Amino acid sequence: MAERRLHNVDQTLGDALRARMAENGDTFVDVDRFIGAASGTPNRWANDLTIPQAEHFEKLMDYLEIDLDRLGALIVRSAMRRMAARSQPPA
């Protein structure tokens, strides 16, 4: 598989998913169907609210045109963003 080059090294899975959807003109329904995830699941990934289960990794790598190492890095940054948001004091 030819790895897709994503420009932002601080990018999360949500950032990458939203960028790819914009490039393709896809909706969340399109992504749900492509990946085979439950309705609304890619929306939660795109907002870095949850991370995907391993059963979705292969289809996500196909959709994003990336390898497993890159997917893992995106997922880790998504989790780190969520943890940082939780540690912020309420406004």
C-alpha positions in Angstrom: 0.0 0.0 0.0 1.4 3.4 -0.9 1.3 5.5 2.2 -0.5 8.7 2.1 1.6 11.7 3.3 -0.2 13.7 5.9 1.4 17.1 6.5 0.7 17.8 10.1 2.8 15.7 12.5 0.5 16.8 15.4 -2.6 15.6 13.5 -5.1 13.3 15.4 -7.3 10.6 13.9 -10.1 13.1 13.9 -8.1 15.7 12.0 -7.0 13.1 9.4 -10.5 11.7 9.0 -12.1 15.2 8.5 -9.4 16.2 6.0 -9.9 13.0 4.0 -13.7 13.4 4.0 -13.3 17.0 2.7 -10.9 15.8 0.0 -13.4 13.1 -1.1 -16.6 15.1 -0.6 -17.7 12.2 1.7 -20.3 12.4 4.5 -20.3 10.5 7.7 -22.8 8.1 6.2 -20.3 7.4 3.4 -17.6 6.7 5.9 -19.9 4.5 8.0 -20.6 2.4 4.9 -17.0 2.2 3.8 -15.6 1.2 7.1 -18.6 -0.9 8.2 -18.9 0.9 11.6 -22.1 1.5 13.5 -23.9 4.7 12.5 -22.3 7.7 14.1 -19.1 6.0 15.1 -16.9 7.8 12.5 -18.4 11.1 13.7 -17.2 10.3 17.3 -13.7 9.5 15.8 -13.7 12.7 13.8 -14.3 14.7 17.0 -11.7 12.7 18.9 -14.4 11.6 21.4 -13.6 7.9 21.0 -10.9 5.8 19.3 -11.6 2.9 16.9 -11.6 -0.7 17.9 -9.0 -2.9 16.2 -11.6 -4.5 14.0 -11.8 -1.2 12.1 -8.1 -0.6 11.6 -7.8 -2.2 8.2 -10.7 -0.3 6.7 -9.5 3.0 8.3 -6.0 2.5 6.9 -7.6 1.9 3.4 -9.8 5.0 3.7 -7.0 7.2 4.9 -4.4 5.5 2.7 -1.9 5.1 5.5 -0.1 2.3 7.2 -0.5 0.8 10.7 2.3 2.9 12.2 0.7 6.1 11.1 -2.8 5.0 12.2 -1.3 4.2 15.6 0.3 7.6 15.9 -3.0 9.3 15.0 -4.9 7.3 17.6 -2.4 8.1 20.3 -2.6 11.8 19.6 -6.4 11.6 19.7 -6.2 10.0 23.1 -3.7 12.5 24.3 -5.9 15.4 23.1 -8.9 13.9 25.0 -6.8 13.5 28.2 -5.6 17.1 27.9 -9.1 18.4 27.4 -10.3 16.5 30.5 -7.5 17.9 32.7 -8.4 21.5 31.8 -10.2 23.4 34.7 -13.8 24.3 33.9 -14.2 27.8 32.4 
